Amino acid sequence: MIAHINIGSNIGDRLGAISRAVARVLSLSDLKAGRFSPPVHSHPQGFSSPNDFINVGVEIATSLSPGELLHTLQKIEKQISPAPHRDNNGNYIDRTIDIDIIYIDDLVIDTPELKIPHPRMSLREFVLRPVNYLSPDWLHPIYNLTAAQMLQNLKI
């Protein structure tokens, strides 16, 4: 299976944290090497902060199940920074590292623990640009749109 993962950071040594995360995610690939996108800079979404994000998309071939991949990525996040992504009220906050599964092939998963494709990917330029760079022919299995088409819908 091909998994597309988005890695972001908006505090601390952003590029250092992303580089460590990219290396660890690439090490999960069943192929000799996975692929990653150029960085995308963006303002925080879902919360206010003066700290902009840097995001990178990573694609790997994996034989891990979606649940195993999720748990492995969560471990990588905690190894890089154990700080939470939300405050005590459940609101997003600044973070050293954030790793999300964006899609795995054309799977559709909707469980309390895991939603694939990522439910807000079509609204996020910082997710769509790396997907478009790495897999311009990938079609969203629900919307039947490419990343380029979803970017056009954002009217950026």
MIDREN-856721 format. One record per residue: x, y negated, z of N, C-alpha, C in turn; residue in one letter; residue number from 1. Coordinates in steps of 0.2 Angstrom, whole numbers. Atoms other than C-alpha are relative to their C-alpha. Layout:
- X  Y  Z  X  Y  Z  X  Y  Z  A  NUM .
...
This chain:
- 4  6  0  0  0  0  4  -6  0  M  1 .
- -4  7  0  6  -18  -3  -4  -4  5  I  2 .
- 3  4  -6  3  -29  12  3  -7  -1  A  3 .
- -2  7  0  4  -48  11  -1  -3  7  H  4 .
- 0  2  -7  9  -56  27  2  -8  0  I  5 .
- -2  7  0  10  -75  31  3  -1  7  N  6 .
- -4  2  -6  23  -81  44  0  -7  0  I  7 .
- -1  7  -1  22  -98  51  3  -2  7  G  8 .
- -3  2  -6  30  -109  64  -1  -8  0  S  9 .
- 0  7  0  27  -127  70  4  -3  6  N  10 .
- -4  3  -5  38  -129  85  7  3  1  I  11 .
- -6  -3  -1  56  -126  90  4  1  -6  G  12 .
- -4  -2  6  69  -119  77  -5  3  -5  D  13 .
- 5  -3  5  55  -116  64  3  4  -5  R  14 .
- -3  -4  5  66  -110  51  4  6  3  L  15 .
- -3  -6  -4  76  -99  63  -5  5  2  G  16 .
- 6  -5  -2  60  -91  70  -3  4  -6  A  17 .
- 3  -3  6  53  -88  52  5  5  -3  I  18 .
- -5  -4  3  70  -81  46  0  7  4  S  19 .
- 0  -7  -5  70  -68  61  -6  4  -2  R  20 .
- 6  -3  2  52  -64  57  0  3  -7  A  21 .
- -1  -2  7  55  -62  38  4  6  0  V  22 .
- -5  -6  0  70  -50  41  -4  6  3  A  23 .
- 3  -6  -3  60  -39  53  -6  2  -4  R  24 .
- 6  -2  4  44  -39  42  3  4  -6  V  25 .
- -3  -4  6  55  -34  27  3  6  2  L  26 .
- -3  -7  -2  63  -20  37  -5  5  0  S  27 .
- 5  -5  -1  46  -12  38  -2  3  -7  L  28 .
- 2  -1  6  45  -11  19  3  7  -2  S  29 .
- -2  -7  3  45  7  11  5  0  -6  D  30 .
- -5  1  5  55  0  -3  6  -3  2  L  31 .
- -7  3  -2  73  -6  -3  -1  -7  2  K  32 .
- 1  7  -2  67  -24  -2  -7  -2  -2  A  33 .
- 6  3  1  51  -33  0  1  -7  -4  G  34 .
- -1  7  3  48  -51  -7  -3  -5  5  R  35 .
- 3  6  -4  45  -68  1  0  -6  -4  F  36 .
- 2  7  3  39  -85  -5  5  -5  2  S  37 .
- -3  6  -3  47  -102  -4  -4  -2  6  P  38 .
- 4  3  -6  42  -111  12  -5  -5  -3  P  39 .
- 5  5  1  26  -121  12  -1  -4  6  V  40 .
- 1  4  -5  24  -136  23  -7  -2  1  H  41 .
- 7  2  0  7  -140  30  -1  -3  7  S  42 .
- 2  3  -6  -2  -150  44  -4  6  4  H  43 .
- 4  -5  -4  -10  -139  58  -7  0  -2  P  44 .
- 7  0  2  -27  -133  54  -4  4  6  Q  45 .
- 4  -3  -5  -40  -129  68  2  -3  7  G  46 .
- -2  3  -6  -31  -140  81  4  -6  -2  F  47 .
- -4  6  2  -22  -157  82  7  1  3  S  48 .
- -7  0  -3  -3  -158  84  4  -5  -5  S  49 .
- -4  4  5  10  -170  77  5  5  -3  P  50 .
- -5  -5  2  20  -154  73  -2  4  -6  N  51 .
- 2  -4  6  19  -148  55  2  7  0  D  52 .
- -2  -7  1  20  -130  50  4  1  -6  F  53 .
- -4  -3  6  32  -121  39  -3  7  0  I  54 .
- 3  -7  1  24  -105  32  4  3  -6  N  55 .
- -3  -4  5  31  -91  21  -4  6  -1  V  56 .
- 4  -6  1  22  -77  13  5  6  -2  G  57 .
- -4  -6  1  30  -59  13  -4  5  -2  V  58 .
- 3  -6  3  25  -44  3  4  6  1  E  59 .
- -4  -6  -1  30  -27  8  -4  6  -2  I  60 .
- 4  -7  2  25  -9  2  1  4  7  A  61 .
- 0  -3  -7  20  0  18  -4  7  0  T  62 .
- 4  -5  -2  14  17  23  -3  0  6  S  63 .
- 4  1  -7  8  11  40  -7  -1  -2  L  64 .
- 7  1  1  -10  11  42  -1  -8  2  S  65 .
- 1  7  -2  -18  -7  44  1  -1  7  P  66 .
- 0  1  -8  -20  -4  63  8  0  2  G  67 .
- -8  0  -2  -1  1  64  3  -6  -2  E  68 .
- -3  6  2  4  -13  54  -1  -6  4  L  69 .
- 2  5  -4  -6  -25  64  4  0  7  L  70 .
- -4  0  -7  2  -19  81  7  -1  -1  H  71 .
- -7  2  2  19  -19  73  2  -7  0  T  72 .
- -1  7  1  18  -37  68  -1  -4  7  L  73 .
- 1  3  -6  11  -41  85  6  0  5  Q  74 .
- -6  -1  -4  26  -34  93  6  -4  -2  K  75 .
- -6  5  3  38  -44  81  -2  -7  3  I  76 .
- 2  7  -2  28  -60  86  3  0  8  E  77 .
- -2  1  -7  31  -56  105  7  1  1  K  78 .
- -7  0  0  49  -52  102  3  -6  -1  Q  79 .
- -2  6  2  52  -68  94  -2  -6  5  I  80 .
- 3  4  -5  41  -78  106  -6  3  4  S  81 .
- 6  -3  -4  30  -71  120  -5  -6  1  P  82 .
- 5  5  -1  21  -88  121  -7  1  -3  A  83 .
- 7  -2  3  2  -87  118  -1  -5  -6  P  84 .
- 2  4  6  -6  -95  102  -6  -4  2  H  85 .
- 6  3  -2  -21  -101  112  1  -3  7  R  86 .
- 0  3  -7  -24  -112  127  -5  4  4  D  87 .
- 4  -4  -4  -34  -106  142  -8  -1  -2  N  88 .
- 7  1  3  -50  -112  133  -1  3  -6  N  89 .
- 0  -3  6  -46  -102  118  1  -4  -6  G  90 .
- -2  4  6  -41  -116  107  7  1  -2  N  91 .
- -7  -1  3  -26  -115  95  5  -5  3  Y  92 .
- -5  5  -2  -10  -123  101  6  1  -4  I  93 .
- -7  -1  4  8  -126  94  3  7  2  D  94 .
- -3  -6  -1  18  -110  92  6  1  -4  R  95 .
- -6  -1  3  35  -104  88  -1  5  -6  T  96 .
- 1  -5  6  29  -90  77  -7  3  0  I  97 .
- 6  -3  1  13  -84  70  0  5  -6  D  98 .
- 0  -5  6  11  -68  59  -7  3  -1  I  99 .
- 7  -2  2  -5  -64  50  0  5  -6  D  100 .
- 1  -4  6  -10  -50  38  -5  -4  -4  I  101 .
- 5  4  4  -18  -59  24  -4  5  -5  I  102 .
- 3  -5  4  -22  -44  13  4  7  0  Y  103 .
- -3  -7  2  -18  -25  10  -3  2  -6  I  104 .
- 3  -3  6  -21  -20  -8  -7  -3  -1  D  105 .
- 7  3  1  -40  -22  -11  -4  2  6  D  106 .
- 4  -2  -6  -45  -16  7  -4  -5  2  L  107 .
- 4  5  -4  -59  -24  16  -1  4  6  V  108 .
- 1  -3  -7  -59  -21  35  -3  -6  4  I  109 .
- 3  5  -4  -70  -30  47  -2  3  7  D  110 .
- 1  -3  -7  -68  -24  65  2  -6  5  T  111 .
- -2  6  -5  -66  -35  81  7  -1  0  P  112 .
- -7  1  0  -47  -32  80  3  -2  -6  E  113 .
- -4  2  6  -43  -34  62  -6  -1  -6  L  114 .
- 4  2  6  -51  -43  47  4  -1  -6  K  115 .
- -4  0  6  -44  -40  30  -5  0  -6  I  116 .
- -5  6  0  -43  -50  19  -1  -5  5  P  117 .
- 1  5  -5  -40  -64  31  -6  -4  -1  H  118 .
- 7  3  2  -57  -72  33  1  -8  -2  P  119 .
- -1  7  2  -50  -90  31  5  -1  -5  R  120 .
- -6  1  4  -37  -87  18  -2  -5  -6  M  121 .
- 2  4  6  -48  -95  4  0  -8  2  S  122 .
- 1  7  -2  -48  -112  14  7  -3  2  L  123 .
- -7  2  -2  -29  -113  17  5  0  -5  R  124 .
- -5  0  5  -17  -119  5  7  3  2  E  125 .
- -7  -2  -2  -2  -114  15  0  8  0  F  126 .
- 1  -7  1  -9  -96  13  0  2  -8  V  127 .
- 1  -1  7  -14  -97  -5  6  -1  -5  L  128 .
- -6  1  4  2  -104  -12  5  6  0  R  129 .
- -5  -6  0  13  -90  -6  -3  6  -4  P  130 .
- 3  -6  3  0  -77  -12  0  -1  -8  V  131 .
- 0  2  7  -1  -86  -29  7  1  -3  N  132 .
- -7  -1  2  18  -86  -30  2  7  -1  Y  133 .
- -3  -7  0  21  -67  -26  -5  4  -4  L  134 .
- 5  -5  3  5  -59  -33  -6  -4  -4  S  135 .
- 5  4  4  -4  -71  -46  -6  4  -2  P  136 .
- 5  -4  3  -14  -56  -52  -5  3  5  D  137 .
- 4  -3  -6  -21  -51  -35  -7  -3  0  W  138 .
- 7  2  -1  -40  -52  -34  -3  1  7  L  139 .
- 4  0  -6  -49  -56  -18  -5  5  -1  H  140 .
- 5  -5  1  -60  -40  -16  -7  -2  2  P  141 .
- 7  3  -1  -75  -50  -10  -2  -5  -5  I  142 .
- 2  6  5  -74  -66  -20  2  1  -7  Y  143 .
- -2  -2  6  -66  -58  -35  3  -6  -4  N  144 .
- -3  5  2  -55  -73  -37  8  1  1  L  145 .
- -7  0  -1  -36  -75  -39  2  -6  5  T  146 .
- -2  5  -4  -26  -86  -27  0  -7  -3  A  147 .
- 1  6  4  -25  -99  -41  -7  -3  0  A  148 .
- 7  2  1  -44  -100  -43  -2  -2  7  Q  149 .
- 2  3  -6  -46  -102  -24  4  -6  2  M  150 .
- -3  7  -1  -33  -116  -24  -4  -5  -4  L  151 .
- 4  5  3  -43  -125  -37  -6  -1  3  Q  152 .
- 6  1  -4  -58  -123  -26  1  -4  5  N  153 .
- -2  4  -5  -49  -132  -13  0  -8  -2  L  154 .
- -1  7  3  -48  -148  -24  5  -4  3  K  155 .
- -6  3  -3  -31  -152  -18  3  -4  -5  I  156 .
